[in-house]
Amino acid sequence: MILRRLLWAGTAAYISYNLVKNHKVIQQEAVETKALTDEATAQVKDIFKQMTIIKEQLSVVTGIVQDLNKKAETFKHEVDIRTQQMPLLHKEDAPTK
């Protein structure tokens, strides 16, 4: 029982000594870690802002795509009509004998 307490006290003293001995290094690492964490948090916030902008623009792009599809259908319909009329125009232009 006494040996266990002495062992724990020795371990605690060793840890305390190393903490005091290396406190500048540990403090510097804590500062660097805080800076990296702050930077990562700012980047995550920026990513979420960009995702919001993308979601907003998605509806705009969808509307443009629908508009272009309607215009393509109209163009195809006009081409089909004109293609059907071409033989009729050639018959009208043909010289009569």
Buried (B, 14 or more C-beta within 10 A) or exposed (E): EEEEEEEEEEEEEEEEEEEEEEEEEEEEEEEEEEEEEEEEEEEEEEEEEEEEEEEEEEEEEEEEEEEEEEEEEEEEEEEEEEEEEEEEEEEEEEEEE
